Amino acid sequence: MANKYRQNKIKQEHTIIEDILPLLEDIALSKLVKSIIPGRINRRKGSGTPAYIQLKYNTRSGIKLIAKNSSSLQEVFVVTDYPDKTMEYLKKLDFIK
């Protein structure tokens, strides 16, 4: 039975902030990535900047990222067996800061 909250490798049980889903889909293309789990959404002062993702740190199960758009930020967890290799891969993507 297919998981009703999962599309590709991205869990979509909750909201994903505007303009971030295409970026997460690009990350999901990597064979290093097992799963992507969007987390809590917080408000931020509007800055008018385009959506981007910021690398934070390694976790027990992979990597924590912060996705940002002009009005919100969202925690995103990338599940991987190879956090260091995955971090290097992510640094090469244009939308990662």
C-alpha positions as CSV (number, residue, x, y, z in Angstrom):
1,M,0.0,0.0,0.0
2,A,1.4,3.4,-1.0
3,N,1.9,6.0,1.7
4,K,-0.7,8.7,1.2
5,Y,1.5,11.5,2.6
6,R,4.6,10.7,0.4
7,Q,5.2,11.9,-3.1
8,N,8.5,10.7,-4.4
9,K,10.9,11.0,-1.5
10,I,9.1,14.0,0.0
11,K,6.7,13.6,2.9
12,Q,3.7,16.0,2.4
13,E,1.6,15.4,5.5
14,H,1.7,19.1,6.3
15,T,2.1,22.3,4.4
16,I,5.3,23.2,2.5
17,I,6.0,26.9,2.2
18,E,5.4,28.6,-1.1
19,D,8.1,28.1,-3.8
20,I,10.1,25.5,-1.8
21,L,8.6,22.3,-3.2
22,P,10.5,22.5,-6.5
23,L,13.7,22.9,-4.6
24,L,13.0,19.9,-2.5
25,E,12.1,17.9,-5.6
26,D,15.6,18.8,-7.0
27,I,17.2,17.5,-3.8
28,A,15.2,14.3,-3.9
29,L,16.7,13.4,-7.3
30,S,20.0,12.5,-5.5
31,K,20.5,8.8,-4.9
32,L,22.1,9.8,-1.6
33,V,18.8,11.0,-0.2
34,K,16.4,8.5,1.3
35,S,13.6,10.9,2.4
36,I,12.8,14.6,2.9
37,I,10.6,15.6,5.8
38,P,9.4,19.2,6.0
39,G,8.9,20.4,9.6
40,R,7.7,23.4,11.5
41,I,6.9,26.7,9.7
42,N,7.6,30.0,11.3
43,R,6.9,33.6,10.2
44,R,9.7,36.0,9.4
45,K,9.7,39.7,8.3
46,G,9.1,40.0,4.6
47,S,12.3,40.5,2.8
48,G,11.3,40.1,-0.9
49,T,14.1,37.6,-1.4
50,P,13.6,34.5,-3.7
51,A,13.1,31.1,-2.0
52,Y,16.3,29.4,-1.0
53,I,17.5,26.6,1.4
54,Q,20.2,27.0,4.0
55,L,22.3,24.2,5.3
56,K,22.3,23.9,9.1
57,Y,24.0,20.7,10.5
58,N,24.1,17.0,10.6
59,T,21.6,15.0,12.6
60,R,21.5,11.3,13.7
61,S,19.5,10.5,10.6
62,G,20.9,12.9,8.1
63,I,20.9,16.7,7.7
64,K,18.8,19.6,8.9
65,L,18.1,22.4,6.5
66,I,16.1,25.7,6.8
67,A,14.0,26.6,3.8
68,K,13.2,30.3,3.4
69,N,11.0,32.5,1.3
70,S,10.0,36.1,1.6
71,S,7.6,35.6,4.5
72,S,8.3,32.2,6.2
73,L,11.0,29.7,7.1
74,Q,10.6,26.0,7.5
75,E,12.7,23.3,9.0
76,V,13.5,20.5,6.6
77,F,15.1,17.2,7.5
78,V,17.0,15.1,4.8
79,V,17.3,11.4,5.7
80,T,20.5,9.9,4.4
81,D,23.1,7.3,5.3
82,Y,25.8,9.6,4.0
83,P,25.4,13.0,5.5
84,D,28.9,14.3,4.6
85,K,28.6,13.2,0.9
86,T,25.0,14.6,0.8
87,M,26.2,17.9,2.3
88,E,28.8,18.2,-0.5
89,Y,26.2,17.4,-3.1
90,L,23.8,20.1,-1.7
91,K,26.5,22.7,-1.6
92,K,26.8,22.4,-5.4
93,L,23.1,23.3,-6.0
94,D,22.4,26.9,-7.0
95,F,19.6,27.5,-4.4
96,I,21.6,26.4,-1.4
97,K,23.3,29.0,0.8
